[in-house]
């Protein structure tokens, strides 16, 4: 298994446990990083992902809610919620880390591995909409035009 995938899985597991158990992320993350057996670059990547999600969680959750309005975050499966948080962070807040397609594909694979039968499809659908919004924003910003209205 590639180091970046293992790093994403360690970050996801720490986010999941902190979210579900109400534990501080720092303590949970440290344990998951030790158990993952990552090289130093993998540890740095996983830590940056988990801490980035934590630092941007409110904005990330707003994006998720906008693209999955029928699924309130509190009622969404914890696996799906935390996979989406991780991927939205990579796609919108940390675009230097991985190509868009790689971040989405990895998120779908993690969802399939840890979630329900429909988790992969759900995560893929939400992230497809997020990626489309990101592309539209970049295109609009490059042309000096405003993007589509937020509510529609």
mmCIF file of the C-alpha atoms, coordinates in Angstrom:
data_MODEL
# 
_entry.id   MODEL 
# 
loop_
_atom_site.group_PDB 
_atom_site.id 
_atom_site.type_symbol 
_atom_site.label_atom_id 
_atom_site.label_alt_id 
_atom_site.label_comp_id 
_atom_site.label_asym_id 
_atom_site.label_entity_id 
_atom_site.label_seq_id 
_atom_site.pdbx_PDB_ins_code 
_atom_site.Cartn_x 
_atom_site.Cartn_y 
_atom_site.Cartn_z 
_atom_site.occupancy 
_atom_site.B_iso_or_equiv 
_atom_site.pdbx_formal_charge 
_atom_site.auth_seq_id 
_atom_site.auth_comp_id 
_atom_site.auth_asym_id 
_atom_site.auth_atom_id 
_atom_site.pdbx_PDB_model_num 
ATOM 1   C CA . UNK A 1 1   ? 0.000   0.000  0.000   1.00 0.00 ? 1   UNK A CA 1 
ATOM 2   C CA . UNK A 1 2   ? 1.398   3.387  -0.968  1.00 0.00 ? 2   UNK A CA 1 
ATOM 3   C CA . UNK A 1 3   ? 2.650   5.690  1.768   1.00 0.00 ? 3   UNK A CA 1 
ATOM 4   C CA . UNK A 1 4   ? 0.186   8.484  0.948   1.00 0.00 ? 4   UNK A CA 1 
ATOM 5   C CA . UNK A 1 5   ? -2.751  6.084  1.125   1.00 0.00 ? 5   UNK A CA 1 
ATOM 6   C CA . UNK A 1 6   ? -1.546  4.783  4.487   1.00 0.00 ? 6   UNK A CA 1 
ATOM 7   C CA . UNK A 1 7   ? -1.155  8.390  5.643   1.00 0.00 ? 7   UNK A CA 1 
ATOM 8   C CA . UNK A 1 8   ? -4.696  9.237  4.553   1.00 0.00 ? 8   UNK A CA 1 
ATOM 9   C CA . UNK A 1 9   ? -6.036  6.157  6.326   1.00 0.00 ? 9   UNK A CA 1 
ATOM 10  C CA . UNK A 1 10  ? -4.203  7.065  9.551   1.00 0.00 ? 10  UNK A CA 1 
ATOM 11  C CA . UNK A 1 11  ? -5.541  10.632 9.345   1.00 0.00 ? 11  UNK A CA 1 
ATOM 12  C CA . UNK A 1 12  ? -9.066  9.338  8.637   1.00 0.00 ? 12  UNK A CA 1 
ATOM 13  C CA . UNK A 1 13  ? -8.941  6.875  11.543  1.00 0.00 ? 13  UNK A CA 1 
ATOM 14  C CA . UNK A 1 14  ? -7.801  9.595  13.942  1.00 0.00 ? 14  UNK A CA 1 
ATOM 15  C CA . UNK A 1 15  ? -10.481 12.025 12.725  1.00 0.00 ? 15  UNK A CA 1 
ATOM 16  C CA . UNK A 1 16  ? -13.123 9.295  12.986  1.00 0.00 ? 16  UNK A CA 1 
ATOM 17  C CA . UNK A 1 17  ? -12.138 8.324  16.523  1.00 0.00 ? 17  UNK A CA 1 
ATOM 18  C CA . UNK A 1 18  ? -11.888 11.930 17.708  1.00 0.00 ? 18  UNK A CA 1 
ATOM 19  C CA . UNK A 1 19  ? -15.259 12.741 16.152  1.00 0.00 ? 19  UNK A CA 1 
ATOM 20  C CA . UNK A 1 20  ? -17.127 9.697  17.426  1.00 0.00 ? 20  UNK A CA 1 
ATOM 21  C CA . UNK A 1 21  ? -15.466 9.407  20.825  1.00 0.00 ? 21  UNK A CA 1 
ATOM 22  C CA . UNK A 1 22  ? -15.140 13.093 21.578  1.00 0.00 ? 22  UNK A CA 1 
ATOM 23  C CA . UNK A 1 23  ? -11.409 12.660 22.250  1.00 0.00 ? 23  UNK A CA 1 
ATOM 24  C CA . UNK A 1 24  ? -8.816  15.385 21.588  1.00 0.00 ? 24  UNK A CA 1 
ATOM 25  C CA . UNK A 1 25  ? -7.419  14.928 18.086  1.00 0.00 ? 25  UNK A CA 1 
ATOM 26  C CA . UNK A 1 26  ? -3.783  15.420 19.133  1.00 0.00 ? 26  UNK A CA 1 
ATOM 27  C CA . UNK A 1 27  ? -3.733  12.394 21.451  1.00 0.00 ? 27  UNK A CA 1 
ATOM 28  C CA . UNK A 1 28  ? -5.671  10.163 19.070  1.00 0.00 ? 28  UNK A CA 1 
ATOM 29  C CA . UNK A 1 29  ? -3.567  11.216 16.080  1.00 0.00 ? 29  UNK A CA 1 
ATOM 30  C CA . UNK A 1 30  ? -0.300  10.512 17.885  1.00 0.00 ? 30  UNK A CA 1 
ATOM 31  C CA . UNK A 1 31  ? -1.387  6.955  18.631  1.00 0.00 ? 31  UNK A CA 1 
ATOM 32  C CA . UNK A 1 32  ? -2.635  6.290  15.102  1.00 0.00 ? 32  UNK A CA 1 
ATOM 33  C CA . UNK A 1 33  ? 0.587   7.633  13.610  1.00 0.00 ? 33  UNK A CA 1 
ATOM 34  C CA . UNK A 1 34  ? 2.656   5.365  15.839  1.00 0.00 ? 34  UNK A CA 1 
ATOM 35  C CA . UNK A 1 35  ? 0.553   2.325  14.929  1.00 0.00 ? 35  UNK A CA 1 
ATOM 36  C CA . UNK A 1 36  ? 0.598   3.079  11.186  1.00 0.00 ? 36  UNK A CA 1 
ATOM 37  C CA . UNK A 1 37  ? 4.346   2.534  10.853  1.00 0.00 ? 37  UNK A CA 1 
ATOM 38  C CA . UNK A 1 38  ? 4.749   5.432  8.416   1.00 0.00 ? 38  UNK A CA 1 
ATOM 39  C CA . UNK A 1 39  ? 8.042   6.896  7.303   1.00 0.00 ? 39  UNK A CA 1 
ATOM 40  C CA . UNK A 1 40  ? 8.758   10.508 8.413   1.00 0.00 ? 40  UNK A CA 1 
ATOM 41  C CA . UNK A 1 41  ? 7.264   11.996 5.217   1.00 0.00 ? 41  UNK A CA 1 
ATOM 42  C CA . UNK A 1 42  ? 4.116   9.896  5.685   1.00 0.00 ? 42  UNK A CA 1 
ATOM 43  C CA . UNK A 1 43  ? 3.794   11.027 9.296   1.00 0.00 ? 43  UNK A CA 1 
ATOM 44  C CA . UNK A 1 44  ? 4.129   14.685 8.234   1.00 0.00 ? 44  UNK A CA 1 
ATOM 45  C CA . UNK A 1 45  ? 1.505   14.225 5.500   1.00 0.00 ? 45  UNK A CA 1 
ATOM 46  C CA . UNK A 1 46  ? -0.994  12.464 7.804   1.00 0.00 ? 46  UNK A CA 1 
ATOM 47  C CA . UNK A 1 47  ? -0.479  15.046 10.540  1.00 0.00 ? 47  UNK A CA 1 
ATOM 48  C CA . UNK A 1 48  ? -0.933  17.927 8.069   1.00 0.00 ? 48  UNK A CA 1 
ATOM 49  C CA . UNK A 1 49  ? -4.164  16.366 6.779   1.00 0.00 ? 49  UNK A CA 1 
ATOM 50  C CA . UNK A 1 50  ? -5.716  15.720 10.198  1.00 0.00 ? 50  UNK A CA 1 
ATOM 51  C CA . UNK A 1 51  ? -4.658  19.075 11.636  1.00 0.00 ? 51  UNK A CA 1 
ATOM 52  C CA . UNK A 1 52  ? -5.792  20.846 8.463   1.00 0.00 ? 52  UNK A CA 1 
ATOM 53  C CA . UNK A 1 53  ? -9.234  19.286 8.748   1.00 0.00 ? 53  UNK A CA 1 
ATOM 54  C CA . UNK A 1 54  ? -9.422  20.315 12.388  1.00 0.00 ? 54  UNK A CA 1 
ATOM 55  C CA . UNK A 1 55  ? -8.337  23.902 11.671  1.00 0.00 ? 55  UNK A CA 1 
ATOM 56  C CA . UNK A 1 56  ? -10.824 24.300 8.784   1.00 0.00 ? 56  UNK A CA 1 
ATOM 57  C CA . UNK A 1 57  ? -13.628 22.106 10.067  1.00 0.00 ? 57  UNK A CA 1 
ATOM 58  C CA . UNK A 1 58  ? -16.345 24.755 10.171  1.00 0.00 ? 58  UNK A CA 1 
ATOM 59  C CA . UNK A 1 59  ? -15.712 25.824 6.560   1.00 0.00 ? 59  UNK A CA 1 
ATOM 60  C CA . UNK A 1 60  ? -15.368 22.192 5.449   1.00 0.00 ? 60  UNK A CA 1 
ATOM 61  C CA . UNK A 1 61  ? -18.671 21.259 7.102   1.00 0.00 ? 61  UNK A CA 1 
ATOM 62  C CA . UNK A 1 62  ? -20.355 24.205 5.358   1.00 0.00 ? 62  UNK A CA 1 
ATOM 63  C CA . UNK A 1 63  ? -19.134 22.901 1.986   1.00 0.00 ? 63  UNK A CA 1 
ATOM 64  C CA . UNK A 1 64  ? -20.362 19.386 2.756   1.00 0.00 ? 64  UNK A CA 1 
ATOM 65  C CA . UNK A 1 65  ? -23.777 20.664 3.819   1.00 0.00 ? 65  UNK A CA 1 
ATOM 66  C CA . UNK A 1 66  ? -24.076 22.727 0.644   1.00 0.00 ? 66  UNK A CA 1 
ATOM 67  C CA . UNK A 1 67  ? -23.429 19.665 -1.524  1.00 0.00 ? 67  UNK A CA 1 
ATOM 68  C CA . UNK A 1 68  ? -25.362 17.119 0.569   1.00 0.00 ? 68  UNK A CA 1 
ATOM 69  C CA . UNK A 1 69  ? -28.307 19.135 1.933   1.00 0.00 ? 69  UNK A CA 1 
ATOM 70  C CA . UNK A 1 70  ? -30.502 16.053 2.369   1.00 0.00 ? 70  UNK A CA 1 
ATOM 71  C CA . UNK A 1 71  ? -27.950 14.564 4.787   1.00 0.00 ? 71  UNK A CA 1 
ATOM 72  C CA . UNK A 1 72  ? -27.414 16.680 7.923   1.00 0.00 ? 72  UNK A CA 1 
ATOM 73  C CA . UNK A 1 73  ? -23.884 16.172 9.255   1.00 0.00 ? 73  UNK A CA 1 
ATOM 74  C CA . UNK A 1 74  ? -25.128 15.017 12.659  1.00 0.00 ? 74  UNK A CA 1 
ATOM 75  C CA . UNK A 1 75  ? -27.168 12.272 10.979  1.00 0.00 ? 75  UNK A CA 1 
ATOM 76  C CA . UNK A 1 76  ? -24.591 11.308 8.336   1.00 0.00 ? 76  UNK A CA 1 
ATOM 77  C CA . UNK A 1 77  ? -22.676 8.093  8.907   1.00 0.00 ? 77  UNK A CA 1 
ATOM 78  C CA . UNK A 1 78  ? -19.493 8.906  10.837  1.00 0.00 ? 78  UNK A CA 1 
ATOM 79  C CA . UNK A 1 79  ? -17.313 7.187  8.221   1.00 0.00 ? 79  UNK A CA 1 
ATOM 80  C CA . UNK A 1 80  ? -18.855 9.190  5.384   1.00 0.00 ? 80  UNK A CA 1 
ATOM 81  C CA . UNK A 1 81  ? -18.659 12.450 7.346   1.00 0.00 ? 81  UNK A CA 1 
ATOM 82  C CA . UNK A 1 82  ? -14.978 12.054 8.172   1.00 0.00 ? 82  UNK A CA 1 
ATOM 83  C CA . UNK A 1 83  ? -13.934 10.772 4.749   1.00 0.00 ? 83  UNK A CA 1 
ATOM 84  C CA . UNK A 1 84  ? -15.692 13.792 3.222   1.00 0.00 ? 84  UNK A CA 1 
ATOM 85  C CA . UNK A 1 85  ? -13.995 16.176 5.657   1.00 0.00 ? 85  UNK A CA 1 
ATOM 86  C CA . UNK A 1 86  ? -10.602 14.762 4.778   1.00 0.00 ? 86  UNK A CA 1 
ATOM 87  C CA . UNK A 1 87  ? -11.207 14.900 1.025   1.00 0.00 ? 87  UNK A CA 1 
ATOM 88  C CA . UNK A 1 88  ? -12.814 18.357 1.034   1.00 0.00 ? 88  UNK A CA 1 
ATOM 89  C CA . UNK A 1 89  ? -9.770  19.599 2.919   1.00 0.00 ? 89  UNK A CA 1 
ATOM 90  C CA . UNK A 1 90  ? -7.469  18.128 0.265   1.00 0.00 ? 90  UNK A CA 1 
ATOM 91  C CA . UNK A 1 91  ? -9.590  19.342 -2.657  1.00 0.00 ? 91  UNK A CA 1 
ATOM 92  C CA . UNK A 1 92  ? -10.370 22.897 -1.519  1.00 0.00 ? 92  UNK A CA 1 
ATOM 93  C CA . UNK A 1 93  ? -7.943  23.853 1.227   1.00 0.00 ? 93  UNK A CA 1 
ATOM 94  C CA . UNK A 1 94  ? -4.729  21.984 0.420   1.00 0.00 ? 94  UNK A CA 1 
ATOM 95  C CA . UNK A 1 95  ? -4.588  21.673 -3.358  1.00 0.00 ? 95  UNK A CA 1 
ATOM 96  C CA . UNK A 1 96  ? -0.781  21.424 -3.420  1.00 0.00 ? 96  UNK A CA 1 
ATOM 97  C CA . UNK A 1 97  ? -0.838  18.060 -1.704  1.00 0.00 ? 97  UNK A CA 1 
ATOM 98  C CA . UNK A 1 98  ? -2.364  15.817 -4.359  1.00 0.00 ? 98  UNK A CA 1 
ATOM 99  C CA . UNK A 1 99  ? -4.004  15.985 -7.760  1.00 0.00 ? 99  UNK A CA 1 
ATOM 100 C CA . UNK A 1 100 ? -7.768  16.413 -7.521  1.00 0.00 ? 100 UNK A CA 1 
ATOM 101 C CA . UNK A 1 101 ? -8.527  13.023 -9.058  1.00 0.00 ? 101 UNK A CA 1 
ATOM 102 C CA . UNK A 1 102 ? -6.131  11.250 -6.687  1.00 0.00 ? 102 UNK A CA 1 
ATOM 103 C CA . UNK A 1 103 ? -7.673  12.866 -3.596  1.00 0.00 ? 103 UNK A CA 1 
ATOM 104 C CA . UNK A 1 104 ? -11.185 11.913 -4.707  1.00 0.00 ? 104 UNK A CA 1 
ATOM 105 C CA . UNK A 1 105 ? -10.239 8.356  -5.708  1.00 0.00 ? 105 UNK A CA 1 
ATOM 106 C CA . UNK A 1 106 ? -8.469  7.789  -2.389  1.00 0.00 ? 106 UNK A CA 1 
ATOM 107 C CA . UNK A 1 107 ? -11.485 9.106  -0.461  1.00 0.00 ? 107 UNK A CA 1 
ATOM 108 C CA . UNK A 1 108 ? -13.829 6.794  -2.370  1.00 0.00 ? 108 UNK A CA 1 
ATOM 109 C CA . UNK A 1 109 ? -11.569 3.809  -1.666  1.00 0.00 ? 109 UNK A CA 1 
ATOM 110 C CA . UNK A 1 110 ? -11.396 4.638  2.049   1.00 0.00 ? 110 UNK A CA 1 
ATOM 111 C CA . UNK A 1 111 ? -15.195 5.019  2.142   1.00 0.00 ? 111 UNK A CA 1 
ATOM 112 C CA . UNK A 1 112 ? -15.631 1.648  0.429   1.00 0.00 ? 112 UNK A CA 1 
ATOM 113 C CA . UNK A 1 113 ? -13.208 -0.001 2.843   1.00 0.00 ? 113 UNK A CA 1 
ATOM 114 C CA . UNK A 1 114 ? -14.589 1.434  6.069   1.00 0.00 ? 114 UNK A CA 1 
ATOM 115 C CA . UNK A 1 115 ? -18.176 2.452  5.313   1.00 0.00 ? 115 UNK A CA 1 
ATOM 116 C CA . UNK A 1 116 ? -21.405 0.887  4.213   1.00 0.00 ? 116 UNK A CA 1 
ATOM 117 C CA . UNK A 1 117 ? -22.208 -0.575 0.822   1.00 0.00 ? 117 UNK A CA 1 
ATOM 118 C CA . UNK A 1 118 ? -23.334 2.842  -0.443  1.00 0.00 ? 118 UNK A CA 1 
ATOM 119 C CA . UNK A 1 119 ? -20.549 4.930  1.122   1.00 0.00 ? 119 UNK A CA 1 
ATOM 120 C CA . UNK A 1 120 ? -18.303 4.911  -1.944  1.00 0.00 ? 120 UNK A CA 1 
ATOM 121 C CA . UNK A 1 121 ? -21.079 6.144  -4.246  1.00 0.00 ? 121 UNK A CA 1 
ATOM 122 C CA . UNK A 1 122 ? -22.221 8.773  -1.747  1.00 0.00 ? 122 UNK A CA 1 
ATOM 123 C CA . UNK A 1 123 ? -18.720 10.146 -1.178  1.00 0.00 ? 123 UNK A CA 1 
ATOM 124 C CA . UNK A 1 124 ? -18.015 10.131 -4.918  1.00 0.00 ? 124 UNK A CA 1 
ATOM 125 C CA . UNK A 1 125 ? -21.219 12.064 -5.643  1.00 0.00 ? 125 UNK A CA 1 
ATOM 126 C CA . UNK A 1 126 ? -20.595 14.734 -3.020  1.00 0.00 ? 126 UNK A CA 1 
ATOM 127 C CA . UNK A 1 127 ? -16.939 15.132 -3.996  1.00 0.00 ? 127 UNK A CA 1 
ATOM 128 C CA . UNK A 1 128 ? -17.868 15.336 -7.684  1.00 0.00 ? 128 UNK A CA 1 
ATOM 129 C CA . UNK A 1 129 ? -20.065 18.336 -6.875  1.00 0.00 ? 129 UNK A CA 1 
ATOM 130 C CA . UNK A 1 130 ? -17.320 19.872 -4.719  1.00 0.00 ? 130 UNK A CA 1 
ATOM 131 C CA . UNK A 1 131 ? -14.768 19.395 -7.517  1.00 0.00 ? 131 UNK A CA 1 
ATOM 132 C CA . UNK A 1 132 ? -17.126 20.982 -10.038 1.00 0.00 ? 132 UNK A CA 1 
ATOM 133 C CA . UNK A 1 133 ? -17.592 24.008 -7.771  1.00 0.00 ? 133 UNK A CA 1 
ATOM 134 C CA . UNK A 1 134 ? -13.829 24.284 -7.313  1.00 0.00 ? 134 UNK A CA 1 
ATOM 135 C CA . UNK A 1 135 ? -13.270 24.139 -11.081 1.00 0.00 ? 135 UNK A CA 1 
ATOM 136 C CA . UNK A 1 136 ? -15.951 26.771 -11.690 1.00 0.00 ? 136 UNK A CA 1 
ATOM 137 C CA . UNK A 1 137 ? -14.384 29.041 -9.074  1.00 0.00 ? 137 UNK A CA 1 
ATOM 138 C CA . UNK A 1 138 ? -10.944 28.675 -10.634 1.00 0.00 ? 138 UNK A CA 1 
ATOM 139 C CA . UNK A 1 139 ? -12.317 29.339 -14.115 1.00 0.00 ? 139 UNK A CA 1 
ATOM 140 C CA . UNK A 1 140 ? -14.252 32.386 -12.941 1.00 0.00 ? 140 UNK A CA 1 
ATOM 141 C CA . UNK A 1 141 ? -11.314 33.719 -10.970 1.00 0.00 ? 141 UNK A CA 1 
ATOM 142 C CA . UNK A 1 142 ? -9.081  33.340 -14.007 1.00 0.00 ? 142 UNK A CA 1 
ATOM 143 C CA . UNK A 1 143 ? -11.508 35.295 -16.182 1.00 0.00 ? 143 UNK A CA 1 
ATOM 144 C CA . UNK A 1 144 ? -12.328 37.985 -13.642 1.00 0.00 ? 144 UNK A CA 1 
ATOM 145 C CA . UNK A 1 145 ? -16.031 37.051 -13.622 1.00 0.00 ? 145 UNK A CA 1 
ATOM 146 C CA . UNK A 1 146 ? -18.192 36.194 -10.665 1.00 0.00 ? 146 UNK A CA 1 
ATOM 147 C CA . UNK A 1 147 ? -19.227 32.582 -10.123 1.00 0.00 ? 147 UNK A CA 1 
ATOM 148 C CA . UNK A 1 148 ? -22.738 31.164 -9.848  1.00 0.00 ? 148 UNK A CA 1 
ATOM 149 C CA . UNK A 1 149 ? -24.894 32.283 -6.908  1.00 0.00 ? 149 UNK A CA 1 
ATOM 150 C CA . UNK A 1 150 ? -24.298 30.377 -3.681  1.00 0.00 ? 150 UNK A CA 1 
ATOM 151 C CA . UNK A 1 151 ? -27.916 29.383 -3.088  1.00 0.00 ? 151 UNK A CA 1 
ATOM 152 C CA . UNK A 1 152 ? -28.646 27.773 -6.444  1.00 0.00 ? 152 UNK A CA 1 
# 
